[in-house]
Amino acid sequence: AGPSDDDEDDGEDGNDDFDVDFEFFDPNDDDFHSVNDMLKTGALDFLELNYSQLSDSLVGLGNIGTLIKSSVGDAQDKDDTVCAVLTALNLKQFTHTSWPKAIVDCVLDKAKVHAEA
């Protein structure tokens, strides 16, 4: 008996396995571009927002929040991909920037549209 058809098809359907390691880091200024790129292509891409200011605020508070980064295989590249950001920002602390008002306005607009009258 030879190998089954399933064994012969491994890899042909694009379902190859690869290892991804996730690591957790405190944000720092070196992460600005990675965080900025992630925010621009993430869940807030529908929002008119100053992403540079928001990214700067996120990475500027190294003692608050966590960045989740990934690296593929054995590569220990300093510029690992930022996959997620977990943080808490005091909106009143950033009144000198435009992003808090944009986010608050967006949330209020969404609430008006989706709330029951």
C-alpha positions, 0 to 999 in steps of 0.5 A: 500500500502506498501513501494516501492521496491526502499525504500527496496533497500536503502543501498543494492547497496553500495550507502549509504550516509555519512557526510564528513567535509572539512576544510582549514588549513595552512600547518605545520610540523605536516602535513608532513606524510599526505602530503607525503602519498598524493603526493605518491599516487596522480597525480605525482606517475609516476614521479621519485621524492624525495617526502620527499623533496617536502613534507618538502618544502610544509609544511615548508611554513606555510604562503603560501598555504592551506591544505584541510583536511577531517574528517568523521562524528563527529570525530575531529581527529588531524590527519584528512586526507589531501585531497588536497594541494593548494600552489605556490612554487618558484622553485629558492628558492629550488635549494638545493633540487632535486624535482624542476629539476625533475618536470621541466624535466618532464614538458619539456619531456611531452611538447616535446611529446605532442607539435606540431612540 
